[in-house]
Amino acid sequence: MNPSRLGSPIVPASPHPHEDLLAHLARTTPLAPGEAARVVAEVLAYFAETTEEYVRRRHGELQARGLTNEQIFTRLGGELAARRVAAPQLSVRQLRRMVYG
């Protein structure tokens, strides 16, 4: 039997793990709850990238802007140090190996 037909409220199996953050964003910004959930999901996905995924993605982005590998690898070293969950310090050689194998 369907519980909603019996008058019992349907309770979600598990609330969103960041429900308090979503409520805060919806309360303090013009974002609707669904929009806030999408923003949080994007931010979490961004920070879930492994160091190798980040290096490869950023290398491609910076290369498309016309930067040289020397400029790119210097910049990547600085960016990695500033990430929310800092990656280990990597040498230029290690960065190159992530990109080119």
Secondary structure by P-SEA (a helix, b strand, c coil): cccccccccccccccccaaaaaaaaaacccccaaaaaaaaaaaaaaaaccaaaaaaaaaaaaaaacccaaaaaaaaaaaaaacccccccccaaaaaaaacc
